[in-house]
Amino acid sequence: MTLMTERPTISGTGSGSLEVMLDALDELIAPVGFKAEIIRGNIVLSPWSKGYYTPIMKSVCDQLGPYLPKGHVIERTPQLFVFPGDECAYGPDIHAAHQRVFQTESNRLDGEALSFVAELTSPPTRNDDLTGKVEVYARAGVPVYLLLDMQEQEAIVYGSPSARKYQVRISKPFGEKLPIPDPFGCTLDTSEFHRPKTQA
């Protein structure tokens, strides 16, 4: 198992099958303030988001909500989406899928059913958000992946997934408007996405 705090520390090899790791995840009691995912064959604990991420996530949901495909919902609730082909299970910061995906008692949801996913980076998991997750979401056919790079103050959107990668990549610094590809076909205003000037 991999435990990520402010700096990643490895405490296992990640040699188990995805099902074994999902079972282990179900048994795991994560420390207060951490969430768990399966990344590159390892269980990874990362700290919950900073306070100022919340209004940014709400803004994304509010702006994209009117453009959702019919029957889809957009959420910020913690949910685990499974990608068996890549032996990964992610808990994205924001996700959208058809409402029928959530009509289950299972906590293991179908990653290929996602219509939109967004990640807000934090130092421990930023590299995975910028690399591995881009590939996994593309292979799963997730139409739109929005990456808010909180360290670089940049918004990146990926669209038109293929079996190997996204065909579309657009980036804008926070403060500018970012076009969101189909099936949304709208613009995201990032003017309020900057970190607070004063921090406690």
Sequence and secondary structure as in RCSB ss.txt:
>XXXX:A:sequence
MTLMTERPTISGTGSGSLEVMLDALDELIAPVGFKAEIIRGNIVLSPWSKGYYTPIMKSVCDQLGPYLPKGHVIE
RTPQLFVFPGDECAYGPDIHAAHQRVFQTESNRLDGEALSFVAELTSPPTRNDDLTGKVEVYARAGVPVYLLLDM
QEQEAIVYGSPSARKYQVRISKPFGEKLPIPDPFGCTLDTSEFHRPKTQA
>XXXX:A:secstr
 EEESSSEEE     S HHHHHHHHHH    TTEEEEEETTEEEEEE   TTHHHHHHHHHHHHGGG  TTEEEE
 S  EEEEGGGTEEE  SEEEEEGGGG SS SEEEGGGEEEEEEE  TTTHHHHHTHHHHHHHHTT SEEEEEET
TTTEEEEEEEE SSSEEEEEEEETTSEEEE TTT EEEE TT S  SS  
